[in-house]
């Protein structure tokens, strides 16, 4: 099962390394991790997405709570939340395919952020299904590069 953990941690060097190391020591792969400052100076929020069973996630949460730099661990997997990821996709484009690609991404509310001689770079945000759909639609044109930020999530309300 996929789990989304939201952590409030101290905002200083080495915290991300220690948290990632905790997962690594247990042989647990992180699907996505994002970190950024919060509204409170000195604190950051980490959003970590992992796959595992309930027992393993409970162990990970206990270990995270023992970390001195961790203030709070919340499993928001089953909570109402807003989660988004940003992707940048550089696609091969010619003067003939440029309008076609632009029309293709419009229903996804994606935007063109760069146009070069032989490529177009598209920015898209959304959930995993939406982003995977855009990628598959653009694949026939020739994806040159793809960058994903990882998910940022926050509880609703």
N, C-alpha and C positions, 0 to 999 in steps of 0.2 A: 504494500500500500504506500501511497505517496503522502508524506508528512511535510507540513510547513511550520517551521519554528521561527518565532520572532524573539530576538534577544536584545536587551538593553545592556550595553557594555561601556566600559571606560574608553574614552577616545584618546588613545595614545599608542605609541609604537609597540609592536609585539603581540597585541591582543588577537589580531586575526590569525597570526601564526600559531598561537597556543590553541585557539579554538579549532582550527583546521587540523592541527596535530592530534587533538583528542579524537577526532573522527578517524584519522589515519591510523592511529595506534590500535583501533578496533577493527580495522579493515573495512571501513564503511565509506562508500563513495558519496560525495556531495554532488547532487545533480545541478544545483544552482546556489550561489551565495552572493549576496549584495550587502554592501556596508556603506553607510553614510551618516553624517552628523544629524543629530536630532534638534528639536526646538530648544533643548536645554544644553547650554555650553558644557563641554567636557564629557558628553555622552554621545554614543553612536548607536544606531539600530542595525542589527544584522538580520537579514531574512535568509534562512537556510532551507532549501528543499532537498529532501532525501527520500529514498525508498527503503522500506524495512518492515519488520513486524512490530506489533504493539510493545512486546516485551523489550526488544532492542531499543526502541525509541524511548521507553521509560528509563532504561539504563543511561542512555545518552543524556536525557534531561537531568537526571540525578548528577551525572558527572559535570555537566555544564554549570549546574547550580553550585558546585563546589569550587569553581574557578573564582579567584579573588576579584577579577576584573568584570565578572558578570553580575549585574544588578537584578536582572529579571529574565526568566525564560517562560515563554508562552507558546503552547501548542495551539496554533490557530487553524489547524487542518480542518476541523469540523465546525468552525465558527463562521458566521457571515463575514466575508472579507472582500476587499478590493485588491486584486493582484494584477500587475502589468509588467511586461517586459518590453524593452526597446530592441529593435534590430535595424541594422544598416545593411543593405544589400546592393552590391555593385554588379550591374548586369550589362552584358554586351548590348549595344544599341547602334542602330544605323538611322539615318534620316527617315527611312521607311518604317522601321519598327518602333521608333520613339513615340508617335501618337498611340500606337496599339498598346504599348506598355503602360503609358499614362492612363489610358482608358481602363485597362485591366486592374490597376491598383486603386482607382477612384472609389469603388464600393467599399473598400477596406479602410477608407479615410486615411490612407497613407499619402505621404508627400514626397515629391522629388526635391532632394537637397543639393544635388550637384548634377550637372550635365557636362560631359567632356566630349572630345571628338568621337570616341568609339564606345563610351560607357554612359550609363545613367546610374546615379546612386539614390536609393529609395530609403525612406525612414518609415518604419511602421511600429505601432505599439498595440499591445493587446495580450490576450491569453495564449496559451500554447497552441490550441487548435487553430486559432485565427492566423497566427504567425506561420505555422506549418503549412496552412493552406496557401498563403501568399508565396512562400518559398516554392511549393510544388507548381504553382501557376507560372512562376518566373523561370523555373528550371529549364524549360525548352529554349529559352532565349540565350542561355549560357550565363550562369552565375560565376562571376570572376572572384568575388570575395563576399564573405558573410560574417557579420559580427553580432553577437547576442550579449546583452548586458546581464542577464539573469533576472529573476523575478524580484520585484519589490512588492511587499504586501502589507496591508494594514487592516485591522478589524473595522467593520462598519460600526457606525453609531458613536 
